[in-house]
Amino acid sequence: MPDEVFMGEKDFQQLAIIKRLVEDLNIPVSIVGVPTVRDADGLALSSRNLYLSADERAVAPALYEILNATAQKISGADDVAQSLLWANAALLQRGFDKVDYLELRHAEDLSAMNHYAAPARLLAAVYLGKTRLIDNILVE
């Protein structure tokens, strides 16, 4: 029985790459993704959150809120590109300084998706002041 390594899904891209590396190199270890731990307001827990000012911390939960709204739009047959444009605008309107990326990706190989098909993940990196926050959610 291989050893198990547990990784949080907060950085989903890193988790997918490590799983693929372990598989490709036939390393006798099982990588197990565990759900992202969130504060009561939805913000993914991270040591980076300590860099947020009080005002920035008040804005930060909007990332998770907007990701969820975007996932609902996409899974509800809304156009992916239009949904992502809406989300980018919503993030900036809510007080984020910059959207580094906001993309729909295939959950198994991280390939870009122009049309929704399961399994898919919505991945985001945004800036609040000098702090770069990352998050992702499953699109069902």
C-alpha positions as CSV (number, residue, x, y, z in Angstrom):
1,M,0.0,0.0,0.0
2,P,1.5,3.4,-1.0
3,D,1.9,6.2,1.5
4,E,-0.7,8.9,1.4
5,V,0.0,12.7,1.1
6,F,-2.9,15.0,1.8
7,M,-3.0,18.4,0.0
8,G,-5.5,21.2,0.3
9,E,-7.5,22.0,-2.8
10,K,-7.0,25.8,-2.4
11,D,-4.2,25.7,-4.9
12,F,-5.9,23.3,-7.3
13,Q,-3.3,23.8,-10.1
14,Q,-0.5,22.7,-7.8
15,L,-2.5,19.7,-6.6
16,A,-3.2,18.6,-10.2
17,I,0.4,19.0,-11.3
18,I,1.7,17.0,-8.3
19,K,-0.8,14.2,-8.9
20,R,0.3,14.0,-12.6
21,L,4.0,14.1,-11.6
22,V,3.4,11.2,-9.1
23,E,1.6,9.2,-11.8
24,D,4.1,9.9,-14.6
25,L,7.1,9.0,-12.5
26,N,5.3,6.0,-10.9
27,I,6.1,7.2,-7.4
28,P,4.5,4.9,-4.8
29,V,2.5,7.5,-3.0
30,S,-1.2,8.4,-3.2
31,I,-2.0,12.2,-3.4
32,V,-5.3,13.0,-1.7
33,G,-6.9,16.3,-2.2
34,V,-8.8,17.7,0.8
35,P,-11.4,20.5,0.7
36,T,-10.3,24.0,1.2
37,V,-10.8,25.3,4.7
38,R,-12.7,28.5,4.7
39,D,-13.5,31.2,7.3
40,A,-17.2,31.7,8.2
41,D,-17.4,34.4,5.5
42,G,-16.1,32.1,2.8
43,L,-12.5,33.4,2.5
44,A,-10.1,30.5,1.9
45,L,-7.8,30.3,4.9
46,S,-4.2,31.3,4.1
47,S,-1.2,32.8,5.7
48,R,-1.4,35.5,3.1
49,N,-4.6,36.8,4.7
50,L,-2.5,38.3,7.5
51,Y,-1.2,40.8,5.0
52,L,-4.6,42.2,4.3
53,S,-5.6,45.5,6.0
54,A,-8.9,45.6,7.8
55,D,-10.6,47.2,4.8
56,E,-9.1,44.7,2.4
57,R,-10.1,41.8,4.7
58,A,-13.7,43.1,4.5
59,V,-13.5,42.9,0.7
60,A,-11.7,39.5,0.4
61,P,-14.8,37.2,0.8
62,A,-16.3,38.7,-2.3
63,L,-13.9,36.5,-4.3
64,Y,-15.6,33.3,-3.2
65,E,-19.0,34.9,-3.6
66,I,-18.3,35.9,-7.2
67,L,-16.7,32.6,-8.0
68,N,-19.9,30.9,-6.9
69,A,-22.1,33.2,-8.9
70,T,-20.0,32.7,-12.0
71,A,-20.1,28.9,-11.6
72,Q,-23.9,29.1,-11.4
73,K,-24.0,31.2,-14.6
74,I,-21.6,28.8,-16.4
75,S,-23.4,25.6,-15.3
76,G,-26.7,27.2,-16.1
77,A,-25.7,27.3,-19.8
78,D,-24.5,30.9,-19.8
79,D,-21.7,31.7,-22.3
80,V,-18.3,31.0,-20.6
81,A,-16.5,34.0,-22.0
82,Q,-19.4,36.4,-21.1
83,S,-19.6,34.9,-17.6
84,L,-15.9,35.4,-17.1
85,L,-16.1,39.0,-18.3
86,W,-18.9,39.6,-15.9
87,A,-16.9,38.1,-13.0
88,N,-13.8,40.2,-13.9
89,A,-15.9,43.4,-13.8
90,A,-17.7,42.3,-10.6
91,L,-14.3,41.7,-8.8
92,L,-13.0,45.1,-9.8
93,Q,-16.3,46.8,-8.8
94,R,-16.2,45.1,-5.4
95,G,-12.8,46.6,-4.7
96,F,-10.1,44.1,-5.9
97,D,-7.2,46.0,-7.5
98,K,-6.3,43.5,-10.2
99,V,-7.5,40.2,-11.6
100,D,-4.4,38.2,-12.4
101,Y,-6.5,35.4,-13.9
102,L,-10.0,34.0,-13.8
103,E,-10.4,30.9,-16.0
104,L,-12.5,27.8,-16.5
105,R,-10.3,24.8,-16.7
106,H,-10.8,21.0,-17.0
107,A,-10.4,19.6,-13.5
108,E,-8.3,16.6,-14.5
109,D,-5.7,18.1,-17.0
110,L,-6.1,21.9,-16.5
111,S,-6.8,22.4,-20.2
112,A,-8.6,25.6,-21.0
113,M,-12.4,25.3,-21.6
114,N,-14.4,27.6,-23.8
115,H,-17.5,25.6,-23.2
116,Y,-18.6,24.1,-20.0
117,A,-18.3,20.3,-19.6
118,A,-17.8,18.4,-16.3
119,P,-15.5,18.1,-14.6
120,A,-14.5,21.8,-14.5
121,R,-12.9,24.2,-12.0
122,L,-13.1,27.9,-11.9
123,L,-9.6,29.2,-11.0
124,A,-8.8,32.7,-9.8
125,A,-5.9,34.9,-8.6
126,V,-6.6,38.5,-7.6
127,Y,-4.8,41.3,-5.9
128,L,-6.1,43.2,-2.9
129,G,-3.4,45.9,-2.3
130,K,-0.1,44.0,-2.5
131,T,-1.7,40.7,-1.4
132,R,-2.3,38.0,-4.1
133,L,-5.2,35.8,-3.2
134,I,-6.0,32.5,-5.0
135,D,-9.1,30.4,-4.9
136,N,-11.0,27.9,-7.0
137,I,-14.3,26.1,-7.0
138,L,-15.8,23.1,-8.7
139,V,-18.3,23.9,-11.4
140,E,-21.3,21.5,-11.3
